[in-house]
């Protein structure tokens, strides 16, 4: 036995739990139906009931969606889609106050008057409906529900000052998009909810807001219809709306319906205005807060008892006037306008023959105009559908497939996706109608799949346009004051809470520039807050890292791996630079101090290792007097001094002082005083950096490539660069100073007045071709005269007796040739040994021309690996006879012919009376003669010899061209003739008169020779 059917009107403001109460009551019955105002809300309620009872007993029916399991017990529907005649135990209609809505009111009024549950009926809505419901529904009972929280009017607020968890309500898509864009720039982003969105898009946007990814929601008045959102403040961006015909102001009860979304359960909410909306009148605001509204006096109505005898009779039944004072016939609805448009089409009206055709025509007219293009366009589409159904009883699959395929595209912007989504809703509606397509299940699934794809694409487009997810997430976490988690990849990419924020290079954070400039401050603040632990850990790793992980650049930068973490700056001493670290201020002073200490240790040890000979020289307390002073000069010059610049000091050093300096690797060359170990690439690179710092250079010159004997002279190089790089400028090319000393040893025996040719050894030392060598000699102060001559073939050696000697000579010749040919230009590595290797570097302690004494007072010099010879002025280094070899008398010393090209081995291998044979070919040769300083050019370029004091002639008197001979008188004449004698050499002083350096490595050898 059933209870007597009851009708209860549950009335009250928003946030009273009316919908929740109805769901509980429905689930207390075996079957039930609930009608809701929006398909968005219907989907939400469907999901809630499915979570409680499972999908097998819950049905969802809306205009575009139909999920009906075989054993459905509970039906969740939009009001328009509520089935009739099902005989359910329970029935509820939500938002019953929409009976007064100009567009849809007649549908709600029809349900109010005719829809009933077998056991229980609930009418849910505003208290303003009390009187009219009491008048129209006999026996109705009323239940008043009070709001759980208080609603407060907060007045106008700027969008920039909008509190978090706010909903901003606008009444057009254009206004919604404009406000959403503004919030994205100022607040990081927002979710967007509009009635035109599909349930899938709307739910995705609501989830974006509900889970806290964004703190703001921009919506139309769709949120006023029962959507449960965590909103604390509602701001109206306008107080009027377009109702389909005109712009009209919103009634207080309509404002209250929307404002009531603020506050959830027991949490109070507030409402106000923003943007261009004027403040709400005090009376209206008070009415909204107290829930006091004028009662609804008339409901919109349309006749439900339709006459399908003919289209005209159907139209007349739809226009039947309402009876009574409480009902008012609705204005022309969209479906009635579509019927009238189709009745004006001959092809349609001619096809209508009976009541069944009229009913079909009316069903087609009720297809909503989702596309909203125009009334005529919509009517044309409906006429096409009616024609298919009238003639074939279904919509053809191929035609429907073409319509759906045109829409099934996810490219384009928000507007394009929104239009496609509206179009697919038409075909989704068609597919839901029973009997309109052949395979209803297939088309329902297919159209639903297209709608889902478009919905996802639209959600992604909305999120991409209106949400700066990175800024929003980081801002929320900062406000929550939770510990942000930063992750740094191996390449330095930084992510905070999964959002890419920039790059960490060493201890400096570079923010990602791809985001919105308005959110840059938030991103940097969050990133540096999250990176604080990483800075500390990285500083600990750096402090414990070995020196092999550090390096310096040629511009003074300090590197840890591939990260720049500091730079060298000028200190109190050239060899004691200071360190300036690259550490963000947010990392903290402790991190910066730790990085600075570690870099100080690194550069200190690097200088100590690479300049060990120089530092040992400066700290040797055994050096006293002039030697100690000269050591300081070497330290100031970083191990390299032009001899001409310290000529007086060098002359002041006795052999004992020089010996003490040589113990530290110091070499007294003819042009430069240097420490060979400091000419290696690593010390040279560091020396140039320290020298550049000390001289306050803005751009540091780079060190030459390692291993090259000569290099192109750098253009616009700062003064002193060549010496610090270990080179001496010689015109267009510069030659390494140790190889210059070796070349000077080769040039010393040559007849620079009479002229000489380059030997294979000279070319091998410099690594140059003959033409390049001529240019180099020009830079050193020599004149190169180019000539051509017939190429001569050396005479053949005796066959049998001289085989061994010939083989030895060929081997020597081949070795010299390969050495010379191995380096065709100065850009390739020279075969000569680098500084510090086994090959000795010349130490001819020869004063420069500016310090050279008069011819009557010869200066003794020491050449490593050779006997001591008379000093040769550097201004004319080849103007004397060749020095006799160790153990050979001056008379026995070989004197090569001027310009001769034959080697000693070739001469010894040929018979005495043999002569070279012409080959019939020509060869190019250069004859070099001393040109002296030309207009000061060499001095300025740093490649020529220093000028003699007083500007006079070189030390040796000018002699005539001729073959070098034996000893000649000091006057430079022979046999009483002048002009033909070779230049004179000073006789070597007897060894017993020569002061001997006890530390000289050749002293013992010289003593043994004296004993012989």
Secondary structure as the mmCIF struct_conf table of DSSP 4:
data_model
#
loop_
_struct_conf.conf_type_id
_struct_conf.id
_struct_conf.beg_label_comp_id
_struct_conf.beg_label_asym_id
_struct_conf.beg_label_seq_id
_struct_conf.end_label_comp_id
_struct_conf.end_label_asym_id
_struct_conf.end_label_seq_id
HELX_LH_PP_P HELX_LH_PP_P1 UNK A 2 UNK A 5
STRN STRN1 UNK A 6 UNK A 11
BEND BEND1 UNK A 14 UNK A 16
HELX_RH_AL_P HELX_RH_AL_P1 UNK A 18 UNK A 27
TURN_TY1_P TURN_TY1_P1 UNK A 28 UNK A 28
BEND BEND2 UNK A 29 UNK A 31
STRN STRN2 UNK A 32 UNK A 36
BEND BEND3 UNK A 37 UNK A 37
HELX_RH_AL_P HELX_RH_AL_P2 UNK A 39 UNK A 53
HELX_RH_3T_P HELX_RH_3T_P1 UNK A 55 UNK A 57
STRN STRN3 UNK A 58 UNK A 61
BEND BEND4 UNK A 63 UNK A 64
STRN STRN4 UNK A 66 UNK A 67
TURN_TY1_P TURN_TY1_P2 UNK A 70 UNK A 71
STRN STRN5 UNK A 74 UNK A 78
HELX_RH_3T_P HELX_RH_3T_P2 UNK A 79 UNK A 81
BEND BEND5 UNK A 84 UNK A 85
BEND BEND6 UNK A 89 UNK A 89
STRN STRN6 UNK A 90 UNK A 93
BEND BEND7 UNK A 94 UNK A 94
HELX_RH_3T_P HELX_RH_3T_P3 UNK A 96 UNK A 100
TURN_TY1_P TURN_TY1_P3 UNK A 102 UNK A 104
HELX_RH_AL_P HELX_RH_AL_P3 UNK A 105 UNK A 114
BEND BEND8 UNK A 118 UNK A 119
STRN STRN7 UNK A 120 UNK A 125
HELX_RH_3T_P HELX_RH_3T_P4 UNK A 127 UNK A 129
HELX_RH_AL_P HELX_RH_AL_P4 UNK A 130 UNK A 136
BEND BEND9 UNK A 137 UNK A 137
TURN_TY1_P TURN_TY1_P4 UNK A 138 UNK A 139
STRN STRN8 UNK A 141 UNK A 144
BEND BEND10 UNK A 148 UNK A 149
STRN STRN9 UNK A 151 UNK A 156
HELX_RH_3T_P HELX_RH_3T_P5 UNK A 159 UNK A 161
HELX_LH_PP_P HELX_LH_PP_P2 UNK A 162 UNK A 163
BEND BEND11 UNK A 164 UNK A 165
STRN STRN10 UNK A 166 UNK A 169
BEND BEND12 UNK A 171 UNK A 172
HELX_RH_AL_P HELX_RH_AL_P5 UNK A 173 UNK A 187
BEND BEND13 UNK A 188 UNK A 188
STRN STRN11 UNK A 189 UNK A 189
STRN STRN12 UNK A 191 UNK A 193
TURN_TY1_P TURN_TY1_P5 UNK A 195 UNK A 196
BEND BEND14 UNK A 197 UNK A 197
HELX_RH_AL_P HELX_RH_AL_P6 UNK A 199 UNK A 210
TURN_TY1_P TURN_TY1_P6 UNK A 211 UNK A 212
BEND BEND15 UNK A 213 UNK A 213
BEND BEND16 UNK A 215 UNK A 215
STRN STRN13 UNK A 216 UNK A 219
HELX_RH_3T_P HELX_RH_3T_P6 UNK A 221 UNK A 224
BEND BEND17 UNK A 225 UNK A 226
STRN STRN14 UNK A 231 UNK A 231
BEND BEND18 UNK A 232 UNK A 232
STRN STRN15 UNK A 233 UNK A 236
BEND BEND19 UNK A 237 UNK A 237
BEND BEND20 UNK A 239 UNK A 239
STRN STRN16 UNK A 240 UNK A 242
BEND BEND21 UNK A 244 UNK A 246
STRN STRN17 UNK A 247 UNK A 249
HELX_LH_PP_P HELX_LH_PP_P3 UNK A 250 UNK A 251
HELX_RH_AL_P HELX_RH_AL_P7 UNK A 252 UNK A 259
TURN_TY1_P TURN_TY1_P7 UNK A 260 UNK A 261
STRN STRN18 UNK A 262 UNK A 262
BEND BEND22 UNK A 263 UNK A 263
TURN_TY1_P TURN_TY1_P8 UNK A 265 UNK A 266
BEND BEND23 UNK A 267 UNK A 267
STRN STRN19 UNK A 269 UNK A 273
TURN_TY1_P TURN_TY1_P9 UNK A 275 UNK A 276
HELX_LH_PP_P HELX_LH_PP_P4 UNK A 277 UNK A 281
HELX_RH_AL_P HELX_RH_AL_P8 UNK A 282 UNK A 290
TURN_TY1_P TURN_TY1_P10 UNK A 291 UNK A 291
HELX_LH_PP_P HELX_LH_PP_P5 UNK A 294 UNK A 296
STRN STRN20 UNK A 299 UNK A 301
BEND BEND24 UNK A 305 UNK A 305
BEND BEND25 UNK A 309 UNK A 310
HELX_RH_AL_P HELX_RH_AL_P9 UNK A 311 UNK A 318
TURN_TY1_P TURN_TY1_P11 UNK A 319 UNK A 319
HELX_LH_PP_P HELX_LH_PP_P6 UNK A 320 UNK A 322
BEND BEND26 UNK A 324 UNK A 326
STRN STRN21 UNK A 327 UNK A 329
HELX_LH_PP_P HELX_LH_PP_P7 UNK A 330 UNK A 333
HELX_RH_AL_P HELX_RH_AL_P10 UNK A 334 UNK A 343
TURN_TY1_P TURN_TY1_P12 UNK A 344 UNK A 344
HELX_RH_AL_P HELX_RH_AL_P11 UNK A 346 UNK A 349
TURN_TY1_P TURN_TY1_P13 UNK A 350 UNK A 351
BEND BEND27 UNK A 354 UNK A 354
HELX_RH_AL_P HELX_RH_AL_P12 UNK A 355 UNK A 365
TURN_TY1_P TURN_TY1_P14 UNK A 366 UNK A 366
BEND BEND28 UNK A 367 UNK A 367
BEND BEND29 UNK A 371 UNK A 371
BEND BEND30 UNK A 373 UNK A 373
HELX_RH_AL_P HELX_RH_AL_P13 UNK A 375 UNK A 392
BEND BEND31 UNK A 393 UNK A 394
HELX_RH_AL_P HELX_RH_AL_P14 UNK A 397 UNK A 407
BEND BEND32 UNK A 412 UNK A 412
HELX_RH_AL_P HELX_RH_AL_P15 UNK A 414 UNK A 432
BEND BEND33 UNK A 433 UNK A 433
TURN_TY1_P TURN_TY1_P15 UNK A 434 UNK A 435
BEND BEND34 UNK A 436 UNK A 438
HELX_RH_AL_P HELX_RH_AL_P16 UNK A 440 UNK A 466
STRN STRN22 UNK A 467 UNK A 467
HELX_RH_AL_P HELX_RH_AL_P17 UNK A 469 UNK A 480
TURN_TY1_P TURN_TY1_P16 UNK A 481 UNK A 481
STRN STRN23 UNK A 486 UNK A 488
TURN_TY1_P TURN_TY1_P17 UNK A 490 UNK A 491
STRN STRN24 UNK A 493 UNK A 496
TURN_TY1_P TURN_TY1_P18 UNK A 497 UNK A 498
STRN STRN25 UNK A 499 UNK A 505
TURN_TY1_P TURN_TY1_P19 UNK A 506 UNK A 506
STRN STRN26 UNK A 507 UNK A 507
STRN STRN27 UNK A 508 UNK A 511
BEND BEND35 UNK A 513 UNK A 515
HELX_RH_3T_P HELX_RH_3T_P7 UNK A 517 UNK A 519
HELX_RH_AL_P HELX_RH_AL_P18 UNK A 520 UNK A 544
BEND BEND36 UNK A 545 UNK A 545
HELX_RH_3T_P HELX_RH_3T_P8 UNK A 547 UNK A 549
STRN STRN28 UNK A 550 UNK A 552
TURN_TY1_P TURN_TY1_P20 UNK A 554 UNK A 555
BEND BEND37 UNK A 556 UNK A 556
STRN STRN29 UNK A 557 UNK A 560
TURN_TY1_P TURN_TY1_P21 UNK A 561 UNK A 562
STRN STRN30 UNK A 563 UNK A 573
TURN_TY1_P TURN_TY1_P22 UNK A 574 UNK A 575
STRN STRN31 UNK A 576 UNK A 581
STRN STRN32 UNK A 583 UNK A 583
HELX_RH_3T_P HELX_RH_3T_P9 UNK A 585 UNK A 587
HELX_RH_AL_P HELX_RH_AL_P19 UNK A 589 UNK A 610
TURN_TY1_P TURN_TY1_P23 UNK A 611 UNK A 611
HELX_RH_AL_P HELX_RH_AL_P20 UNK A 612 UNK A 619
TURN_TY1_P TURN_TY1_P24 UNK A 621 UNK A 622
HELX_RH_AL_P HELX_RH_AL_P21 UNK A 625 UNK A 636
TURN_TY1_P TURN_TY1_P25 UNK A 637 UNK A 639
STRN STRN33 UNK A 640 UNK A 642
HELX_RH_3T_P HELX_RH_3T_P10 UNK A 643 UNK A 646
HELX_RH_AL_P HELX_RH_AL_P22 UNK A 647 UNK A 652
HELX_RH_AL_P HELX_RH_AL_P23 UNK A 655 UNK A 662
TURN_TY1_P TURN_TY1_P26 UNK A 663 UNK A 665
STRN STRN34 UNK A 666 UNK A 668
BEND BEND38 UNK A 670 UNK A 671
STRN STRN35 UNK A 672 UNK A 675
HELX_RH_3T_P HELX_RH_3T_P11 UNK A 676 UNK A 679
BEND BEND39 UNK A 680 UNK A 680
HELX_RH_AL_P HELX_RH_AL_P24 UNK A 681 UNK A 694
TURN_TY1_P TURN_TY1_P27 UNK A 695 UNK A 696
BEND BEND40 UNK A 698 UNK A 699
HELX_LH_PP_P HELX_LH_PP_P8 UNK A 700 UNK A 705
TURN_TY1_P TURN_TY1_P28 UNK A 706 UNK A 707
BEND BEND41 UNK A 709 UNK A 709
STRN STRN36 UNK A 710 UNK A 712
HELX_LH_PP_P HELX_LH_PP_P9 UNK A 713 UNK A 714
TURN_TY1_P TURN_TY1_P29 UNK A 715 UNK A 716
HELX_LH_PP_P HELX_LH_PP_P10 UNK A 717 UNK A 718
TURN_TY1_P TURN_TY1_P30 UNK A 719 UNK A 720
HELX_RH_AL_P HELX_RH_AL_P25 UNK A 721 UNK A 724
TURN_TY1_P TURN_TY1_P31 UNK A 725 UNK A 726
STRN STRN37 UNK A 727 UNK A 730
TURN_TY1_P TURN_TY1_P32 UNK A 731 UNK A 732
STRN STRN38 UNK A 733 UNK A 736
HELX_RH_AL_P HELX_RH_AL_P26 UNK A 737 UNK A 748
TURN_TY1_P TURN_TY1_P33 UNK A 749 UNK A 749
BEND BEND42 UNK A 750 UNK A 750
TURN_TY1_P TURN_TY1_P34 UNK A 752 UNK A 754
STRN STRN39 UNK A 756 UNK A 756
HELX_RH_AL_P HELX_RH_AL_P27 UNK A 760 UNK A 766
TURN_TY1_P TURN_TY1_P35 UNK A 767 UNK A 767
HELX_RH_AL_P HELX_RH_AL_P28 UNK A 770 UNK A 779
TURN_TY1_P TURN_TY1_P36 UNK A 780 UNK A 781
STRN STRN40 UNK A 782 UNK A 793
HELX_LH_PP_P HELX_LH_PP_P11 UNK A 794 UNK A 798
TURN_TY1_P TURN_TY1_P37 UNK A 799 UNK A 802
HELX_RH_AL_P HELX_RH_AL_P29 UNK A 803 UNK A 821
TURN_TY1_P TURN_TY1_P38 UNK A 822 UNK A 822
BEND BEND43 UNK A 824 UNK A 825
TURN_TY1_P TURN_TY1_P39 UNK A 826 UNK A 827
BEND BEND44 UNK A 828 UNK A 828
HELX_LH_PP_P HELX_LH_PP_P12 UNK A 829 UNK A 830
BEND BEND45 UNK A 831 UNK A 832
HELX_LH_PP_P HELX_LH_PP_P13 UNK A 833 UNK A 834
TURN_TY1_P TURN_TY1_P40 UNK A 835 UNK A 836
BEND BEND46 UNK A 837 UNK A 839
HELX_LH_PP_P HELX_LH_PP_P14 UNK A 840 UNK A 842
TURN_TY1_P TURN_TY1_P41 UNK A 849 UNK A 851
HELX_LH_PP_P HELX_LH_PP_P15 UNK A 852 UNK A 854
TURN_TY1_P TURN_TY1_P42 UNK A 855 UNK A 856
BEND BEND47 UNK A 857 UNK A 857
STRN STRN41 UNK A 860 UNK A 860
TURN_TY1_P TURN_TY1_P43 UNK A 864 UNK A 865
BEND BEND48 UNK A 866 UNK A 866
STRN STRN42 UNK A 870 UNK A 870
HELX_RH_3T_P HELX_RH_3T_P12 UNK A 874 UNK A 876
TURN_TY1_P TURN_TY1_P44 UNK A 877 UNK A 878
BEND BEND49 UNK A 880 UNK A 880
HELX_LH_PP_P HELX_LH_PP_P16 UNK A 881 UNK A 885
TURN_TY1_P TURN_TY1_P45 UNK A 886 UNK A 887
TURN_TY1_P TURN_TY1_P46 UNK A 890 UNK A 892
BEND BEND50 UNK A 893 UNK A 893
HELX_LH_PP_P HELX_LH_PP_P17 UNK A 896 UNK A 897
TURN_TY1_P TURN_TY1_P47 UNK A 898 UNK A 899
HELX_RH_AL_P HELX_RH_AL_P30 UNK A 904 UNK A 909
BEND BEND51 UNK A 910 UNK A 910
TURN_TY1_P TURN_TY1_P48 UNK A 912 UNK A 913
STRN STRN43 UNK A 917 UNK A 930
TURN_TY1_P TURN_TY1_P49 UNK A 935 UNK A 936
HELX_RH_AL_P HELX_RH_AL_P31 UNK A 937 UNK A 941
TURN_TY1_P TURN_TY1_P50 UNK A 942 UNK A 942
BEND BEND52 UNK A 944 UNK A 944
HELX_LH_PP_P HELX_LH_PP_P18 UNK A 945 UNK A 948
HELX_RH_3T_P HELX_RH_3T_P13 UNK A 949 UNK A 951
BEND BEND53 UNK A 955 UNK A 956
HELX_LH_PP_P HELX_LH_PP_P19 UNK A 957 UNK A 958
BEND BEND54 UNK A 961 UNK A 961
BEND BEND55 UNK A 966 UNK A 966
TURN_TY1_P TURN_TY1_P51 UNK A 970 UNK A 971
BEND BEND56 UNK A 972 UNK A 972
STRN STRN44 UNK A 974 UNK A 974
TURN_TY1_P TURN_TY1_P52 UNK A 975 UNK A 976
STRN STRN45 UNK A 977 UNK A 977
BEND BEND57 UNK A 979 UNK A 981
HELX_LH_PP_P HELX_LH_PP_P20 UNK A 982 UNK A 984
HELX_LH_PP_P HELX_LH_PP_P21 UNK A 986 UNK A 990
HELX_RH_3T_P HELX_RH_3T_P14 UNK A 991 UNK A 993
BEND BEND58 UNK A 994 UNK A 994
TURN_TY1_P TURN_TY1_P53 UNK A 998 UNK A 999
TURN_TY1_P TURN_TY1_P54 UNK A 1001 UNK A 1002
HELX_RH_AL_P HELX_RH_AL_P32 UNK A 1003 UNK A 1011
#
